[in-house]
Amino acid sequence: MLNRYVIERDMPGVGLNDQAGLCDVAKVSNAALKKLAPKVQWDHSYVTMDKIFCVYIAEDEKAVREHARLSGFPITRIAQVRAIIDPTTAK
């Protein structure tokens, strides 16, 4: 069974990257993911000025941490998602 994880990465200045810089970040991540497939999948990430918040689907936390090791991207915090809600959840 695969689980969803939210990963917080402290990466000072990451938000200053232009599209080419973000492309390079994605390429590094994709290279690590290729080595780990199908244990880890990258869903998407949110880039702020000094952090990246990533959403991954993975077999376990160990697989997510292995991606971080291979890519060289730090993990500040990692949390397994227990549920997803949105405005329609209230209906």
N, C-alpha and C positions, 0 to 999 in steps of 0.2 A: 504494500500500500504506500502511496506517495502522500507526503504532507506538504503543507504550504508554510513557508517561513518568511519573516520580515527581518532583514539584516540592516543594521545601522552601521555605517562606515564613516569614521572621522577622517576626512581628507581635505585639509586646509587648502583653500583656493580652488577647489575643483570646479566651482561654479563660474570661474573665469575662463574656462575652456570654451573655445568656439566649436562649431560643428565638427571641424577636422579633429580637434582634440578629443571630443566625445567619441568620435568614430574610432580613434586609437584606443581609448579605454574599452569600448565594446569589443574591438578585435582581440585584445588581451584576454578579456573574459571569455569570449567565444572559443579561443584556443584551449583554455583550461576546461571548458565545458565539453569540448570534443573528446578530450582524454577521459572524462568521467561519465560520458553518456552510457546508458540512460539513467544513471543514478541521480543526476542533477539537471534541472532545466531552469533557465532564467526566464521569468515572466516579463518583468519590466523594472525600471528604477526611476526614482525621483531625485533630481540633482538640485541641491541648494548651494549656497555659497561655500560652505565648509563641510558638507556631508553628502553622502549618497544613501538613500533608503532603497534597498533592493527587495524585490519579491521573488522568491525561488520556490520551486516545487522539487522536492527531493525525498529520497528514501528515508533519510535521517539527518540529524544535525551534523554527524560526523562527515557526511558527504559534502555538506555546505562548507564546513571548515576546511576540507581538502581542496575545494575550489578556491578558497581564500589563499591557502598555502601556495597552490600552483600559479595563481594569478598575481600574487603579491599584494592583493588588496586587503586592508585590515578589516577585522570585525571588531566593532566596539561593543555591539549588543546583537544578540540573536534571539528571536522569540518564535515559537511555533504558533501559527494561527489556529485558533479554536473555532471561530465562526466568522462569517462575512455578513455584514448588515449594510443596508442602504436605506434611503427614504421609503422604499416599498415594503420594508420589513414591518413598518407600523400598520400596514393594512391587514 
